[in-house]
Amino acid sequence: MMKHIVLTCFYCMTSLVVHHFNSSLIAADEEAKVNRTRFYIAAQDGKDATLFLVPGDFHNVGSPAFSSDGQKLAFDGWKSQNGESFSNVQIIVANADGSDMKVIGPGAMPSWSPGGNRIAFSQPSPYGVAIMNADGSQIKVIQERGWGAQWSPDGRKIAYSISDSGKANIQIYDLIEETKSLVFPPGESPYSSLYWNMSWSPDSNWLCFKGRNASEKTYEVGTVNVAGMKEGFKVHYKNKKAPSADFAWHPQGDKIIFFPNLTPAALFQFNPAEDKDPEPFNTVVKGKVNGGVCFTPDGQNLLFTVRGEE
């Protein structure tokens, strides 16, 4: 009952921001048109896309993630207008309606623990993946040279990419048993690179990822069972042009949204249980969709990034 009340409150709060734009962060946007990234929100079917959040002084932002209780939003960003690059990336946390935005420290690709008290993330220097408290304190590195840490919905595991025998692999860190295992058998991964912002299935048994196929020289979007590729592995999309490395897996498990980075720019969707090519996720916005995606915890809305002038 309490969870239902929290999600209902979150949905109402989101609707208030979408329809009335009362957030001071949105109201504080530049008077002149500025080429920057903003967050938009749409219904789960792509309809009624609306400006959701202009993230202050951070003109480059991405990797949005809501806490499981729907109360907080985390993302990463840097001030490209001031000459900053990804090496200056910071993790930002705000209320779910975009208010009270705070920088909690250096890092990228934040991923909430199910209880919302901790965040898994990646750090460019020293390079690796780590866990910290939700306020940025007590950082603990869990894998040097790992990248793209994502916390499983059941709270037990963290997945990230690592280098393995000259290939790229996915490692699963079990927080309960304090063990680490590879998804692809050692030295047998088909990928020369595996990228950040993988997405867990709601049941914590599967991962959706982007990889660079070593032999075919193509980019793939695939799903793999975290118990090992022999338990299940499927390629859903393949192209010589790289898609964006971010995926939103719907809480019901039957839909994954991603950005294939094609022209015209549009989000695409597919059902991981079906053998069908991804199809357009029809939504209309001002500017160019550029890849950062996540569903609200109740699955009613999709948050995504848009680049351009407004």
C-alpha positions, 0 to 999 in steps of 0.5 A: 500500500505504501509503495502504491501511495509513493508511486501515485504521489510521484506520478502526480508530481511529475504531471505537475511539472510537465503541465505547469513548468513550475520548476525554478530550474526550467524557469531559469533557462537562458533567454537566448537559444542555446544548443544544449541537452535537456530532459524531456518526458513522454507517456510510455507509448511516446505521446505527449512529449514535454520539456521536463528539466533544464539542468542548470549550468550543465549543458551536457547531461545524460544517464538519467536514473530514478530511484526505485521509490520514485523520489529522486533523479540522478544523472551525470553532466559537465559544463561544456560551455565553459570548456569542460569535457567528460573528464570533468563529469559530475554526478547530480541528484535532484528531487523527482520533479527536478527541484533541489538539484545538487552535485554530489561529486565526480563520476558518471553513469549513476545507478541507484541501489534498490533502497536508494541509500547508495549509488554505483557509478564509474569514475574516469580518474582513478579509472574504475567502478565504485559504490558511494552513499547517496550524498557522495560520501564513503566511496568504495572502489569495487573494480579497478578498470571496470566501467559502466556499473549498474545495480540489479533491481534485486539489490544483490548484483552489480554489472560492469564491463571489463577487459578479458584476454584481449576482448571485452566482457561483462563481470557480475559482482555478487554483493552478498557472496562477494564473488565475481563471475564473467557472463561470457566464458574467459577469452570467448566474448565476441566483443572487442568493446562493451559499453556503459549504461547496460540495463537490467531486466526487472527480474534481475536475470538479464542484461541489455547491452551495446557491444562492438563485434570483433569479427564483423566490425559492427555494433550490436544491441543484445541481451544476455543471461547473467548466469552466462551466455549459455543460459541465453544470448540474443542479438536484437540489432546490428549496424555499422553505425554505433547506437547510443549506449543507454537502454530503458527496460520497461518495469513489465519486462516487455519493452526496451527503448534505445537510440540507434543514432540514425537519420532522422533521429528517433528512439526505437523499441523492441520486445526482448522475448520476440525475434522482431527488428526494433521499430520506431518509438514515435515521439515528437520533440523540439531538437534532436533526441540523443540517447539518454533514457529511463522509465519512471519506476511505475512504467508510466513515463519515459524520460529522455535527453534531447539536444538542440536550441529552445 
